[in-house]
Amino acid sequence: MQFIDLAAQQSLVRTEIDARIRAVLDHGNYILGPEIGELEQTLAAYVGAKHAISCASGTDALVLPLLAKGIGPGDVVFTTPFTFMATAEVISLLGAIPVFVDIDPVTFNMDPAHLEKAIEAVQKCDPTVYPLPSAVDLAGARMAAVIAVDLFGLPADYERIGSVCAQHNLFLIEDAAQSFGGSIHGRKAGSFGHVAATSFFPAKPLGCYGDGGMVFTDDDDLADIMLSLRVHGKGEDKYDNKRIGLNARMDTLQAAIMLAKWPLFESEVEHRQEAARRYTALLAERARSIITPTVPEGYVSGWAQYTIRCGNKREDIRQHLASNGVPTAVYYPLPLHLQTAYSPLSYSQGDFPISEQASVEVLSLPFGPYLKDSDMDIVIGCFESL
Ligand SMILES: *Cc1c(COP(=O)(O)O)cnc(C)c1O
C-alpha cells in the first residue's frame, strides 16, 4: 500500500498529459508560455479571485506578498508553530520577526483568541501576557501581518481571524498550500485574507510534476507588484528593473501538465470527501481510543491529509500499522518554535502546549482521491486488532 497514490491519477489522463507536453515542445515558449495564462485564468475563476499569479513554488507564493508589502526587519508577522517550515521560514528570510500563536486543539489551525493575546503581548512587550521570542527586542517593532495556515486542508477560521486583523490593521495571508478544493460556506480556499498562497508540490491536493505555486488576490496594485517581483522586479520590460525581486516563475511545462489534470480535480475533491467520511465512520466504530478529524459546520476540507490523534499510543499504533504494510506519516513531529533553526528566537518548551501536544499525538493515514476501499479496510482492520 502507498501513503499516496499519484500513479492512479496519471493513468486516467496520461494521453492528455503527453499531448500537452508535446504542444509545449512544439511551440517552444518554455518561460511564461500560453499555458501559464490559461492556468492562471482557470484557477482564478475556480477560486473566485480577481488575480491568480503562478510562481515557482508554494514557498515563493508566500514570499511574493510579504515582499510586495515591504515586510522586513523590525516587522512582526504572526503565524502558528504547527505547520510546515516554509510558513515561518519566509518571514525570517525577509528579516522580519515570526511571533508564534498556538492552535485550536480540534482544527489544528490558528486560534483567534490566542492571536489576540499575542497581539496584546507584542503591544505591551510583555511575555507574561503571551509567550514571545525572548531573544528579540520587540520595542519599536511594527505589527505587520498574519499568516494563517489551512492545516491538513481545513480552512482556518477566517471570519474571526479576519476581524482581529482588520481591528489591528494587519495584512492577512492565507497559507492555502494544503487546502486547495476546500471552502467555507461555499467560498473557496485561496480566496481568504488579502492574499492567499498555494502550492502545487506533487503530493498537494492539486499537484504538478515538480515545484509550483500560485498567489491569489483581489487587490490590483498588489497583483501588479507581485507580477513585477516574480521577474526580477521588472518594469516595462525585464531590463527595466523597478524593485529588487526574484526569479519566481512557474515553468510552462508544469502549467501544461496541470491543465491536463485539471478536468479531474472537482471529482477528486468529491472522492476525498467520501474517503474521509468512510474513514471517520469506520474508525469511530472500531477504534475508540483515537480521535478522528472534525470539520466544523459549513466548512469543507481539501483533505490534503487524513490525520488522527492517538493520545499516548502513537508509536504503538504506527509500528502495528507498519508491520501490516500500512505506511503512515507524522505531520509535524516538532513544532517550529522548538526547531534548531529557531533557537535564536529563544522560545521555550511549554510556550505553545497545544501545538506541542499535537506534535506527539498526530498520525496521518494513507489517503487520496484514489485510495481503494480495500486498502482502507486493511488500515481499519489494523485498529481492530490493536
Ligand atoms: C507545502 C507547503 C508549503 C510550501 O510549498 P512548496 O511548494 O513546497 O514550496 C507552505 N506551507 C504549507 C502549509 C505547506 O504544506
PDBQT file of the ligand as one rigid body, heavy atoms in Angstrom, charges set to zero:
ROOT
HETATM    1  C1  LIG A 401       3.839  22.543   1.124  1.00  0.00    +0.000 C 
HETATM    2  C2  LIG A 401       3.634  23.701   1.989  1.00  0.00    +0.000 A 
HETATM    3  C3  LIG A 401       4.269  24.940   1.748  1.00  0.00    +0.000 A 
HETATM    4  C4  LIG A 401       5.362  25.129   0.734  1.00  0.00    +0.000 C 
HETATM    5  O1  LIG A 401       5.079  24.737  -0.551  1.00  0.00    +0.000 OA
HETATM    6  P1  LIG A 401       6.279  24.331  -1.553  1.00  0.00    +0.000 P 
HETATM    7  O2  LIG A 401       5.571  24.267  -2.876  1.00  0.00    +0.000 OA
HETATM    8  O3  LIG A 401       6.799  23.007  -1.113  1.00  0.00    +0.000 OA
HETATM    9  O4  LIG A 401       7.291  25.400  -1.502  1.00  0.00    +0.000 OA
HETATM   10  C5  LIG A 401       3.931  26.018   2.554  1.00  0.00    +0.000 A 
HETATM   11  N1  LIG A 401       3.050  25.893   3.546  1.00  0.00    +0.000 NA
HETATM   12  C6  LIG A 401       2.435  24.729   3.825  1.00  0.00    +0.000 A 
HETATM   13  C7  LIG A 401       1.438  24.674   4.942  1.00  0.00    +0.000 C 
HETATM   14  C8  LIG A 401       2.717  23.585   3.075  1.00  0.00    +0.000 A 
HETATM   15  O5  LIG A 401       2.112  22.429   3.373  1.00  0.00    +0.000 OA
ENDROOT
TORSDOF 0
